[in-house]
Amino acid sequence: MAAIFAARSGADVLLLERTADGGRKILISGGGRCNILPSRLDEARFVTDSSPNTLRKIVRSWPLAEQIRFFDDELGLALMEETETAKLFPTSNRARDVRDGLLALAARLGARFRPSTVVDGVLPLEHNRWRITMLDAEPLDVDAVIVASGGLSVPKTGSDGLGLQVARKLGHTVHKTYPALTPLTADPSAYTELAGISLPVTLTARAAERTASATGGFLFTHRGYSGPSVLDVSHVAVRSKARGADLARITVSWSERSADDWLRALRRSGNRSVIGVVRERLPDRLAAVLLYYAGIDAARSTADLRREERTTLIELLVGGPLPWSGDEGYAKAEVTGGGVSLAEIDPRTMESRLHRNFFLCGELLDAFGPIGGYNFLWAWATGRAAGIGAADANQ
């Protein structure tokens, strides 16, 4: 996106790509469908250790409606909404169409693409110019450089943290990085026998410095838990473990029923079995396990439950603990948390406030959003701003 808008603004653009084809995170997004954007945007769901006001300015620099029009008008990619998740996908359901469309548009606008190129340094020169050093290639001296190299997540796609290293060497403040939107692990697991079961839940993660809640899909895995709801609260858990203090407490509501709803359901069920009532809203195996942890015989009649037994069961159903011990790290993280401080970036152009003609965008900046196209929206908006900014600075 940075190359597209720099070239459109009249710059002579060379796009240096570490991998042989580029855009590999696009290709794996949405299970190969590419969740391009959210269909509805809640700015408050972004996470940053920088100024939330600066983050909002950046997000608003290219409104969601305009981004949707760009993909439709410029790439010819009509988008469709997955209403239950508020996500937008190309109607073709092919992530490759997104990646190939962006590369083709950049080429039509005159940007040159150099794949399989490993950059190993970005050095300032006199008169605000820059030198790019590469493995097995002569260095390049350029008028401006945009670093859009991603963070540390999913390293198999080519993300190696180069941009963070470059920014740090040039004096930028890099807030502590951590894997975000990553599955959680549990060792030992209280739910090992439930691997493969999925359902919608509401999770809340609480730690000393922050709290996060999410409603959405949840999956029991052989190692712990995954799914959008888990990924969206994982940053609270990951950061609590990194601090070495008390682990974040995660609680789960296993259905949309409130405590009062469950109480009414258990009271009006007459001589039905307790598990029969719980199975109305939960998978059979999960219902059985929760009853086991509540200390209630699954075959017992709801009419036989004592008040304290009902209370214990309802507490498990609407706010029981989800034990966890670790996370899957960067290998399976959707994005990198932390990164270059937004205070050191001009929010209009993405130009460094420390160095002229040096621009930063995308995942290496200190911001990320939840599952659902937010992080692509951030990439598109910051890439566009950096491309225009770099071109305008050198005209």
C-alpha positions as CSV (number, residue, x, y, z in Angstrom):
1,M,0.0,0.0,0.0
2,A,2.9,2.3,0.7
3,A,4.4,1.6,-2.7
4,I,1.0,2.1,-4.4
5,F,0.4,5.6,-3.0
6,A,4.1,6.7,-3.3
7,A,4.0,5.8,-7.0
8,R,0.6,7.4,-7.5
9,S,2.0,10.6,-6.0
10,G,4.8,10.7,-8.5
11,A,7.7,9.1,-6.7
12,D,10.2,6.6,-8.3
13,V,9.5,3.6,-6.2
14,L,11.5,0.4,-5.6
15,L,9.8,-2.2,-3.4
16,L,12.3,-4.5,-1.7
17,E,10.7,-7.8,-0.5
18,R,12.5,-10.4,1.6
19,T,10.4,-13.4,0.3
20,A,10.1,-14.7,-3.2
21,D,6.5,-13.4,-3.6
22,G,5.4,-11.0,-0.9
23,G,2.2,-10.6,1.0
24,R,2.3,-13.9,2.8
25,K,0.4,-12.7,5.8
26,I,-2.4,-11.7,3.4
27,L,-2.3,-15.2,2.0
28,I,-2.8,-16.9,5.4
29,S,-5.4,-14.4,6.6
30,G,-8.9,-15.7,7.3
31,G,-8.1,-19.3,6.5
32,G,-7.0,-18.3,3.0
33,R,-10.0,-16.0,2.4
34,C,-8.4,-12.8,3.7
35,N,-10.4,-10.8,6.1
36,I,-9.6,-7.5,4.4
37,L,-11.4,-5.1,6.8
38,P,-14.0,-4.9,9.5
39,S,-17.5,-4.0,8.4
40,R,-17.9,-1.8,11.5
41,L,-15.1,0.0,13.3
42,D,-14.7,0.6,17.0
43,E,-11.6,2.7,17.5
44,A,-11.5,1.9,21.3
45,R,-10.7,-1.7,20.5
46,F,-7.1,-0.8,19.4
47,V,-4.4,-1.4,22.0
48,T,-1.4,0.9,22.4
49,D,1.1,2.0,25.1
50,S,1.3,5.3,23.1
51,S,-1.2,8.1,22.9
52,P,-4.7,6.9,22.1
53,N,-5.3,10.3,20.5
54,T,-2.5,9.9,18.1
55,L,-3.7,6.4,17.2
56,R,-7.2,7.8,16.5
57,K,-5.7,10.5,14.2
58,I,-3.9,7.8,12.2
59,V,-6.9,5.5,12.0
60,R,-9.1,8.4,10.8
61,S,-6.6,9.5,8.1
62,W,-8.2,6.9,5.8
63,P,-11.8,6.2,6.9
64,L,-13.2,2.7,6.6
65,A,-15.7,3.6,3.9
66,E,-12.9,5.1,1.7
67,Q,-10.8,1.9,2.2
68,I,-13.7,-0.2,1.1
69,R,-14.2,2.0,-2.0
70,F,-10.5,1.6,-2.8
71,F,-10.6,-2.2,-3.0
72,D,-13.8,-2.0,-5.1
73,D,-12.8,0.8,-7.5
74,E,-9.0,0.4,-7.7
75,L,-8.6,-3.4,-7.4
76,G,-12.0,-4.5,-8.7
77,L,-12.5,-6.5,-5.5
78,A,-16.1,-6.4,-4.4
79,L,-16.3,-7.2,-0.7
80,M,-19.0,-9.1,1.2
81,E,-19.9,-9.0,4.9
82,E,-19.9,-11.9,7.2
83,T,-22.6,-10.4,9.4
84,E,-22.2,-12.6,12.5
85,T,-18.6,-11.5,12.8
86,A,-18.7,-8.0,11.2
87,K,-15.8,-9.0,8.9
88,L,-15.3,-8.2,5.2
89,F,-13.9,-10.7,2.7
90,P,-13.5,-10.5,-1.1
91,T,-16.5,-12.1,-2.8
92,S,-14.1,-14.6,-4.4
93,N,-13.1,-15.8,-1.0
94,R,-9.5,-15.9,-2.3
95,A,-6.7,-14.2,-0.3
96,R,-4.5,-14.5,-3.4
97,D,-6.8,-12.1,-5.3
98,V,-6.0,-9.4,-2.6
99,R,-2.3,-9.9,-2.7
100,D,-2.0,-10.2,-6.4
101,G,-4.3,-7.2,-6.9
102,L,-2.2,-5.0,-4.7
103,L,1.1,-6.0,-6.5
104,A,-0.5,-5.6,-9.9
105,L,-1.8,-2.1,-9.0
106,A,1.7,-1.1,-7.7
107,A,3.3,-2.3,-10.9
108,R,0.7,-0.4,-13.1
109,L,1.6,2.8,-11.3
110,G,5.3,2.3,-12.0
111,A,6.6,0.8,-8.7
112,R,9.4,-1.8,-9.3
113,F,9.3,-5.0,-7.3
114,R,12.5,-6.8,-6.2
115,P,11.8,-10.1,-4.4
116,S,14.2,-12.3,-2.5
117,T,16.1,-9.3,-1.3
118,V,17.4,-9.3,2.3
119,V,18.0,-5.8,3.7
120,D,20.4,-5.8,6.6
121,G,20.8,-2.1,7.2
122,V,19.3,1.4,6.8
123,L,21.9,4.2,7.3
124,P,21.4,8.0,7.3
125,L,23.5,10.0,4.8
126,E,24.1,13.7,4.4
127,H,21.3,16.0,3.1
128,N,18.6,13.7,4.6
129,R,19.3,10.9,2.2
130,W,19.6,7.2,3.1
131,R,21.6,4.1,2.2
132,I,20.0,0.7,2.1
133,T,22.5,-2.2,2.5
134,M,21.6,-5.7,1.4
135,L,23.0,-9.2,1.5
136,D,24.5,-10.2,-1.9
137,A,23.7,-6.8,-3.5
138,E,25.3,-3.4,-3.9
139,P,23.9,-0.7,-1.5
140,L,21.3,1.7,-2.7
141,D,21.3,5.5,-1.9
142,V,17.8,6.9,-1.9
143,D,15.9,10.1,-1.1
144,A,13.5,8.5,1.3
145,V,12.9,5.1,2.9
146,I,9.7,3.6,4.1
147,V,10.1,0.7,6.6
148,A,7.0,-1.6,6.2
149,S,8.6,-4.8,7.3
150,G,6.1,-6.1,9.8
151,G,6.9,-7.2,13.4
152,L,7.8,-10.5,14.9
153,S,4.6,-12.5,14.4
154,V,4.4,-15.6,12.2
155,P,8.2,-15.6,11.3
156,K,7.6,-18.2,8.6
157,T,6.0,-15.4,6.5
158,G,9.3,-13.5,6.5
159,S,8.8,-11.3,9.6
160,D,12.2,-11.1,11.3
161,G,11.9,-7.9,13.3
162,L,14.3,-6.0,11.0
163,G,12.2,-2.8,11.2
164,L,12.2,-2.8,14.9
165,Q,16.0,-3.3,14.9
166,V,16.5,-0.4,12.4
167,A,14.2,2.0,14.4
168,R,16.0,1.1,17.7
169,K,19.5,1.7,16.1
170,L,18.3,5.1,14.9
171,G,17.3,6.2,18.4
172,H,13.6,5.5,18.3
173,T,11.8,4.4,21.5
174,V,10.5,0.9,21.0
175,H,8.0,-0.1,23.6
176,K,8.5,-3.7,24.8
177,T,7.2,-6.1,22.2
178,Y,5.2,-9.3,22.9
179,P,3.1,-11.8,20.9
180,A,-0.5,-10.5,20.6
181,L,-3.6,-12.3,19.4
182,T,-2.0,-15.6,20.2
183,P,-3.5,-18.9,21.5
184,L,-3.1,-19.7,25.2
185,T,-1.8,-22.9,26.7
186,A,-2.7,-24.8,29.8
187,D,-0.3,-27.3,31.4
188,P,-1.7,-29.2,33.1
189,S,-5.0,-28.7,31.3
190,A,-8.3,-29.1,33.1
191,Y,-10.0,-29.7,29.8
192,T,-7.7,-32.0,27.8
193,E,-10.5,-34.4,26.9
194,L,-12.4,-31.5,25.2
195,A,-9.9,-30.9,22.4
196,G,-11.7,-30.1,19.2
197,I,-14.9,-28.7,20.8
198,S,-15.8,-25.2,19.8
199,L,-18.6,-22.8,20.9
200,P,-19.2,-19.1,21.3
201,V,-18.3,-17.7,24.7
202,T,-17.5,-14.5,26.5
203,L,-14.1,-14.2,28.1
204,T,-12.7,-11.6,30.5
205,A,-9.0,-11.3,31.3
206,R,-8.0,-9.2,34.3
207,A,-4.5,-8.2,35.3
208,A,-3.0,-5.5,37.6
209,E,-2.7,-2.9,34.8
210,R,-5.5,-3.8,32.3
211,T,-8.6,-5.7,31.5
212,A,-10.0,-7.1,28.3
213,S,-13.3,-8.8,27.4
214,A,-14.3,-10.5,24.2
215,T,-17.3,-12.4,22.9
216,G,-16.8,-14.9,20.0
217,G,-15.6,-18.3,18.9
218,F,-13.7,-20.4,21.4
219,L,-11.8,-23.7,20.6
220,F,-10.4,-26.3,23.0
221,T,-7.0,-27.4,21.6
222,H,-4.7,-30.2,22.7
223,R,-2.4,-27.6,24.3
224,G,-5.0,-25.2,25.6
225,Y,-7.4,-22.7,23.9
226,S,-7.8,-20.8,20.7
227,G,-10.4,-19.0,18.7
228,P,-11.2,-15.2,18.3
229,S,-12.3,-14.7,21.9
230,V,-9.1,-16.2,23.3
231,L,-6.9,-14.3,20.8
232,D,-8.6,-11.0,21.6
233,V,-7.9,-11.2,25.4
234,S,-4.5,-13.0,25.1
235,H,-2.4,-9.7,25.3
236,V,-3.5,-9.2,28.9
237,A,-2.4,-12.8,29.7
238,V,0.9,-12.6,27.8
239,R,1.9,-9.3,29.4
240,S,1.0,-10.5,32.9
241,K,3.3,-13.5,32.5
242,A,6.1,-11.4,31.0
243,R,6.0,-9.2,34.1
244,G,6.7,-12.2,36.3
245,A,3.9,-11.1,38.7
246,D,0.5,-12.8,39.3
247,L,-0.9,-14.3,36.1
248,A,-4.0,-12.6,34.7
249,R,-7.2,-14.2,35.8
250,I,-9.4,-15.3,32.9
251,T,-13.1,-16.1,33.5
252,V,-15.5,-17.5,31.0
253,S,-19.3,-17.3,30.4
254,W,-20.0,-20.5,28.5
255,S,-23.3,-19.2,26.9
256,E,-25.3,-16.1,26.4
257,R,-27.4,-16.9,29.4
258,S,-27.0,-14.7,32.5
259,A,-26.9,-16.0,36.0
260,D,-30.6,-15.1,36.4
261,D,-31.4,-17.0,33.2
262,W,-29.6,-20.1,34.4
263,L,-31.3,-19.9,37.8
264,R,-34.8,-19.7,36.2
265,A,-33.9,-22.6,33.8
266,L,-32.8,-24.8,36.7
267,R,-35.8,-23.9,38.9
268,R,-38.5,-24.5,36.3
269,S,-37.2,-27.8,35.0
270,G,-39.0,-29.9,37.5
271,N,-37.6,-33.5,37.6
272,R,-35.4,-33.1,34.6
273,S,-31.8,-34.1,35.0
274,V,-29.3,-31.3,35.6
275,I,-27.2,-32.3,32.6
276,G,-30.3,-32.2,30.4
277,V,-30.8,-28.5,31.3
278,V,-27.1,-27.6,30.8
279,R,-27.0,-29.5,27.5
280,E,-29.6,-27.2,26.1
281,R,-26.9,-24.5,25.7
282,L,-23.6,-26.3,25.9
283,P,-21.9,-29.3,24.1
284,D,-22.5,-32.6,25.8
285,R,-18.9,-33.2,26.9
286,L,-18.4,-29.7,28.2
287,A,-21.6,-29.9,30.2
288,A,-20.5,-33.2,31.8
289,V,-17.1,-31.7,32.7
290,L,-18.5,-28.6,34.2
291,L,-20.9,-30.6,36.3
292,Y,-17.9,-32.7,37.5
293,Y,-16.1,-29.6,38.6
294,A,-19.2,-28.3,40.3
295,G,-19.3,-31.6,42.2
296,I,-22.8,-32.5,40.9
297,D,-23.9,-35.9,39.6
298,A,-25.1,-35.4,36.1
299,A,-28.1,-37.7,36.5
300,R,-29.5,-35.8,39.5
301,S,-32.8,-34.0,39.2
302,T,-32.8,-30.2,39.2
303,A,-35.4,-30.4,41.9
304,D,-32.9,-32.1,44.2
305,L,-30.3,-29.5,44.0
306,R,-29.5,-27.6,47.1
307,R,-29.2,-23.8,46.9
308,E,-25.4,-23.8,47.3
309,E,-25.1,-26.5,44.6
310,R,-27.1,-24.3,42.2
311,T,-25.0,-21.3,43.1
312,T,-21.7,-23.2,42.5
313,L,-22.9,-24.5,39.1
314,I,-24.2,-21.1,38.0
315,E,-20.9,-19.5,38.9
316,L,-19.0,-22.0,36.8
317,L,-21.4,-21.4,33.9
318,V,-21.3,-17.6,33.8
319,G,-17.9,-16.7,35.4
320,G,-15.9,-19.7,36.1
321,P,-12.1,-19.6,35.9
322,L,-10.3,-20.6,32.7
323,P,-6.9,-22.0,33.9
324,W,-3.9,-21.2,31.7
325,S,-0.2,-21.3,32.0
326,G,1.4,-19.9,28.9
327,D,0.9,-19.0,25.2
328,E,1.9,-20.1,21.7
329,G,4.2,-17.1,21.2
330,Y,5.1,-15.3,18.0
331,A,4.9,-18.5,15.9
332,K,1.1,-18.4,16.1
333,A,0.5,-14.8,17.0
334,E,-1.6,-12.8,14.6
335,V,0.4,-9.6,15.3
336,T,3.1,-8.0,17.5
337,G,2.2,-6.0,20.5
338,G,4.3,-3.0,21.4
339,G,6.7,-1.4,18.9
340,V,7.8,2.1,17.9
341,S,6.3,4.8,20.0
342,L,3.6,6.8,18.1
343,A,4.9,9.9,19.8
344,E,7.9,9.8,17.5
345,I,5.9,9.6,14.3
346,D,4.0,12.4,12.5
347,P,0.5,11.0,12.4
348,R,-0.3,12.8,9.1
349,T,2.7,11.4,7.1
350,M,4.2,8.5,9.2
351,E,7.5,10.4,9.0
352,S,9.9,9.9,11.9
353,R,10.1,13.0,14.2
354,L,13.8,12.1,14.7
355,H,15.0,11.7,11.1
356,R,13.9,13.5,7.9
357,N,12.7,11.2,5.0
358,F,12.5,8.2,7.2
359,F,9.0,6.7,7.4
360,L,7.5,3.9,9.5
361,C,4.2,2.1,9.1
362,G,2.3,-1.1,9.8
363,E,2.9,-3.7,12.5
364,L,6.2,-2.3,13.7
365,L,4.3,0.7,15.2
366,D,2.9,0.5,18.8
367,A,-0.7,-0.4,18.0
368,F,-2.8,-3.4,17.2
369,G,-6.5,-4.2,17.0
370,P,-8.7,-7.2,17.6
371,I,-9.4,-10.1,15.3
372,G,-11.6,-9.1,12.4
373,G,-9.7,-7.0,9.8
374,Y,-8.5,-4.3,12.2
375,N,-4.9,-4.9,11.7
376,F,-5.2,-4.8,7.9
377,L,-7.1,-1.5,8.3
378,W,-4.1,-0.2,10.3
379,A,-1.6,-1.5,7.7
380,W,-3.6,0.0,4.8
381,A,-4.0,3.4,6.5
382,T,-0.4,3.8,7.7
383,G,1.0,2.4,4.4
384,R,-1.1,4.9,2.4
385,A,0.0,7.8,4.7
386,A,3.7,6.8,4.5
387,G,3.6,6.5,0.7
388,I,2.0,9.9,0.2
389,G,4.3,11.5,2.9
390,A,7.5,10.1,1.4
391,A,6.6,11.2,-2.2
392,D,5.5,14.7,-1.1
393,A,8.6,15.2,1.0
394,N,10.8,14.9,-2.0
395,Q,9.0,16.9,-4.6
